[in-house]
Structure formats: structure tokens, C-alpha cells
Amino acid sequence: MVEALNSHVDIGALLDKLRADDQGRATLRRLLSRSHNLYDGRGANQVSRIRGYILASLEEGGPHKEDLKFILEELESSQDPYMVAAAARALRGADFFNEEFLDYLLRAVANIQYRDDCITFECFEPEWPVEHPTSALTEIFSTLGSFGKNAAPVKAHLRGFLEQAHFSSSIKQQILSIIADIEREPDAEICCCSPPDLGGYMEVSCGLNGDLEGVEVQDQDGATLSLSRYLSEQPTIITFFYTRCDNPNKCSLTITKLAQLQRKLESCGQLGSVRTAAISYDPEYDSPAGLRAYCENRGFLFEGGHRAFRTVSNYQKIVEFFSLGVSYSGSVVSQHRIELFVLDSAGKIKSTFAHLQWDVDAVASEAAKLIR
Amino acid sequence: MSNYRKRLLEEVRRRGHGTGDQMSFARSAAEDSEARFAALAGIPGLFGQESLDLALSIVEEHDASPSLRALALEKAASSIGKSETLIERVIEILLDATQPREVRLAALGVLQVNSFSSPILLGARPNYLSALRTLVSDPEMEIRKIAIETLALGKDEYVQRKLLEGLRDTSKSLIGPELAITFLSYDLHAEHYQMLREIVQSPPNAGAKKAAIRALAIDPRSQDFLDSILTNKDEAPEIRHASAVSLHRVAPSKMISSSKAILEDSEENEELKVALLNSLIHVPETGVGENKAMIDALGEAAKEESTKLSVAKLRKRVED
């Protein structure tokens, strides 16, 4: 039913209907994946509005543990105040706590503090002025406040925020209230019942979604080759990016970290045994010269089998094989998740790092297991 | 201003009584607006609480001339940026439709300046953006345009929604279609490419058509569409050239081959040929030798005197 809709008015009415009860919210969860065809043809702001509205609705009834990856990725990497506010609100509804939540909320403060915005979740497409506005920072600190004594580990950070000129008096009042709650009954036991294992969202999966036969790619030097042949020669670490990404915490950081990963492999004497490759989400725009410049500027080493690619045929096969978390409006990327894959020398996916920022050492460790 | 008052002001300045007396002059509601304006304009900067209080008292003087009140706001801009309370008050003035246009524009200017320089305004940013969104339908057109453009530069969802709505239904348009298209093009992730192609095919006016063609320069899927406009002899030369420029962004080789075909076609419009040649000599894909050959070929084939003159200028440019 939801896939058949293509008008914003219909979407808003449906989302309001579904978020009203638990069964509806279960349906909404399926729509959080960026690759859902509901987002086909929608621009970045529209995808954010839909996904943010859904995330915010999870406050009531509380998010499930499988929702955490969508919540935490926004807090960790997003620079969109609407998404950050929605994620903070969703987290506030959780009936479980993990001390790592505090780090994610602090990262969200760092990402959003200079670009906060006036937000409302009272309706899908509000008209301005709105009656009960909130903001991303307000939602973040409300969530921190909801943790009560559990927020004690970040008390020093909170005191530091009070010294910052760019936090408004109302935000500082919120912070003071959080600190007061923390300091009240300082010896009371901090609750950490049933902390979910956040585990970095490393998944183990095989390439069950078709194959890459017939997929041709072009590298940073303009050379074309078969992707399946490239992947069948050595274990390969593949990540996805595009040069027109406007979030520095995503594609730019991904390539920078891929370059760091290369250096890690080099230090372990494994740079010749494992390949690294970056594939563009935007093959119609990202030219070989553009790929080379973007990656070189971030320290990527183009030697041996280490390359940047754009697809010249059968791009949809790549999307399906890797189950890419990306949506498009025409040829332009609307939104995408952070994703990295480790493949064995037969071209099978052995590990997936998705949603959250992947750790260089963790990826290197997974790749090392595949070296004969 | 009367001659007496002019002499008095000059005397004050000459005697070096300086800012203090100018401030008193500016503050005094008994003096005429022109004299007060001149006194305030002559103050190089507002230093200290007393000066700020003076400026703010003039801003709140509803019977004073709008230009004087606006000037007081501008003079106090930097100090306003250091106070959350004052920033909120300036936002209130901006949103108050009963305030004179000049005063509201000055308020908007103060906020814009401080959006670059004031950390305090960062804290008030949610209120500032909320105010701008409220202003996208303001009856004062200049304020409306500034608000829309400021939001569009920030890739604001609300203003994009409103601009798209206005392009789909002209009864809801907030600004002219050319400006709406230009503001939408500030965000390559806005979902407007199909609409832009429709506007090119059925434009409300020539300006909107050209703006839509320019905006398609970042959409690789529009390359065949842009090429079809470039090669369509029924289109105006200006439109065809605009298509060539946009086409070069997404498909340089296609633009070059189609442009060269036009240059070699003796039936083609010479004005267009000159414009295309001017573009071709500036693209990195063509070399100096090739450029000279194209210029010489057009010069030999030119029928219009204006074309020959233009070719001569191009030849000189390439040789230089």
C-alpha cells in the first residue's frame, strides 16, 4: 500500500494514520530503510522529512533494538537538524539504556551546534509560524535529561557547554537542569538494565542478492573492466561514495578513512594482499578524473589493485548485490547510509559495516581473516 | 535642514566636541529629522552602553522618521549581535508588519550581518529561521525575496516546498518563475528536474525557460534533452546557446560535436554560430590550433557584417 503512493499529501496522511498505534508503527519501521521504493524520485529534503517523521514517532511506544542503527547513525553523522531532532526524540522513548548513547548524543551536539533549526513534528508539512516549535539541540538535551543520573559521565561536557557563547539561554537552562538532576542524590545507583549490544552493526552476510556478471566499471584512469573479475582475484574492501555528497561526515570522511585503512594494511604488510575500492553512487556525474581528484585529495593510494570506480553498465545489479542503502531523485543521490563491505577472493560478501562509522582496525581485522 | 542648523553642526564638528554632542543632537526629538540623521550618520561607531542605549531609543521612537530609525539599527548592528535579548527584539521588529518598510529592512540587514559574525545569533538561529519562513509570503516584496533567497541558500525544505508549489500552481507563486527556478537550483538535491524539463517545454515566459535550462546543467539525465534544444533550428538562438552552456557541464563531448555541426551548417543562424564559437574557444577540450581553424572557417563563410566583426574580435582574443 505504501509503495503505491506518490503524492506528498497522501504520504503525510498515511504517516499520521500509521504512527497512531503500535501496529502502524511496526509498518512505519519498514520505511526507515533508504532503499525503500517509497523514496524513488524524491529529493533529499523529502526523504529526510519522511524518515524523520517516522523516527520521531518511535518515541511513543519506544524504539525497538533493531531501530537503534537508524537512530544512532543520525546522531553520529547527520548535519540535518530535522533528522537529528527526530533521532534524539526516538531515543528518548527507549525503555533501555546504554552508556554509549551519551557519546552519540554528544557527537550530535558537535554536528548540529552551529546549524540548529526550528523544528516541529506536530504535522508532516507544517506551515509557518508553527505553534509549538522545538529544535535539534532542545531535543538532544531533553533526551540527555531523560537519562537522569545515567548522564553523569558527561557532566564535565555539559559544564563546558555552559561556557559557550553560541548556546542560547534556554539551552543553557536545560543543561543546568540536567546537571542539577545528576548532582541530586549523587550516591544513588545508576541504572543500566538490559543494555543492548550496539556491536558496531557489523553483520555477516553472503552475496545472496544476485551476482555481478555483466557489470562493467571504469576506474580513475578511464580503464574499463569487469567488476566480477576484479573481485575474484583477491579479498577486497569496498565502500561507496559520491563526489557531490554535501555531508563531510559521510563520503569525504569515508574516503579519508579508506586511505587510513590502506596505511594500516601497509603497516601490517598486507597492502598487496587485500584490495581497496571505492565505487561511486553517482556514475553519470562522477568522471574518472573527478574520482581520481576526490580520492587523491583525501590521501587514497592508487597503486596495485586499489582503485576508484564508476559503473558504466548494469549499475542496478550493484545496488541489488550489495543491498545498497541509497535513494535517488532521477540520477541525483537523495540520501545514503555509510556502508563498507569485505569480500573474499571469490567475490562473496563476508562482512558488512553499515549505518555507523566503521573502525579502521575492525575492518582491517576482518580483511586479515580472508588472506590465505 | 536650515542653513542655521547646518552651520551649527559644522561648528560642533569643527570644535571637536565630537561624538558626545553629535549623540545629543541625534537623540533630541526636538531637532528635525534631517539634522538628527546627519548627526547620527556622522558618528563613526557606537562605543559603550550609552551609545547603544541612544541608538536603541531612536529605534523604539515610533514617531521618528523611518530612515533615522533604520540608521540607528544599522549603527547598532555589531552591539546587537552581542545580546540575545536585542537579537530577539530585532526579530520582533522584522516580523511586525506595522513597522515601516525601511525599518524592517534594516532589521533584516542587521540579522544577516550577524549571521556571519555573531556566535549569539547561532543560539537564536532557530528563531531567525522561523522568522524567515514566516516572511516568505510577506506583503513587502523586497523582504519576501531576501527571506526566500536566504532560506534557499540554506537548502531549506519549507521554501523549496513553497517554490515548487508556486511553479505547479501559479496562483500560489510567491515570486516570479525565473527567480523560483534559480533559487531551487541552489540545491542539487531538490527534486525539481522533471519539472524543469516541463517548464522548458511549456514555459510561462522566456526568462523562466532560460532559467530552467541553466538549472538543468547539473542533471546528467538531461543531456539528450539539452542537446535536442541546441540542435533545434526552431528555437531562439539565445535559448540554443543557453542549452549549449548547460550541456557542456554534463556532456562536454556532445556539446562540442553538436556545436561544430552547427558551425559547419551554412543554413544555421550566424548569431548562434558566433555565440557557440565564443563558448568553444573557452572550453578546455579544444586546443588553440583547432580554435583558430574554426574562427577562420566562420570568418570565410560569414554573410553578415556583424558576424565578420565578431569573428575578428574572437581571432584577436585567441591570438592574444
Boltz contact constraints between the chains, C-beta under 6 A:
constraints:
  - contact:
      token1: [A, 42]
      token2: [B, 191]
      max_distance: 6.0
  - contact:
      token1: [A, 43]
      token2: [B, 189]
      max_distance: 6.0
  - contact:
      token1: [A, 43]
      token2: [B, 190]
      max_distance: 6.0
  - contact:
      token1: [A, 43]
      token2: [B, 191]
      max_distance: 6.0
  - contact:
      token1: [A, 44]
      token2: [B, 189]
      max_distance: 6.0
  - contact:
      token1: [A, 45]
      token2: [B, 157]
      max_distance: 6.0
  - contact:
      token1: [A, 45]
      token2: [B, 160]
      max_distance: 6.0
  - contact:
      token1: [A, 114]
      token2: [B, 122]
      max_distance: 6.0
  - contact:
      token1: [A, 116]
      token2: [B, 125]
      max_distance: 6.0
  - contact:
      token1: [A, 116]
      token2: [B, 126]
      max_distance: 6.0
  - contact:
      token1: [A, 117]
      token2: [B, 126]
      max_distance: 6.0
  - contact:
      token1: [A, 117]
      token2: [B, 129]
      max_distance: 6.0
  - contact:
      token1: [A, 118]
      token2: [B, 126]
      max_distance: 6.0
  - contact:
      token1: [A, 118]
      token2: [B, 129]
      max_distance: 6.0
  - contact:
      token1: [A, 118]
      token2: [B, 130]
      max_distance: 6.0
  - contact:
      token1: [A, 128]
      token2: [B, 133]
      max_distance: 6.0
  - contact:
      token1: [A, 128]
      token2: [B, 134]
      max_distance: 6.0
  - contact:
      token1: [A, 129]
      token2: [B, 134]
      max_distance: 6.0
  - contact:
      token1: [A, 135]
      token2: [B, 126]
      max_distance: 6.0
  - contact:
      token1: [A, 165]
      token2: [B, 119]
      max_distance: 6.0
  - contact:
      token1: [A, 166]
      token2: [B, 119]
      max_distance: 6.0
  - contact:
      token1: [A, 166]
      token2: [B, 122]
      max_distance: 6.0
  - contact:
      token1: [A, 166]
      token2: [B, 123]
      max_distance: 6.0
  - contact:
      token1: [A, 167]
      token2: [B, 123]
      max_distance: 6.0
  - contact:
      token1: [A, 168]
      token2: [B, 123]
      max_distance: 6.0
  - contact:
      token1: [A, 169]
      token2: [B, 84]
      max_distance: 6.0
  - contact:
      token1: [A, 284]
      token2: [B, 220]
      max_distance: 6.0
  - contact:
      token1: [A, 285]
      token2: [B, 220]
      max_distance: 6.0
  - contact:
      token1: [A, 329]
      token2: [B, 191]
      max_distance: 6.0
  - contact:
      token1: [A, 330]
      token2: [B, 193]
      max_distance: 6.0
  - contact:
      token1: [A, 330]
      token2: [B, 221]
      max_distance: 6.0
  - contact:
      token1: [A, 331]
      token2: [B, 220]
      max_distance: 6.0
  - contact:
      token1: [A, 331]
      token2: [B, 221]
      max_distance: 6.0
  - contact:
      token1: [A, 332]
      token2: [B, 188]
      max_distance: 6.0
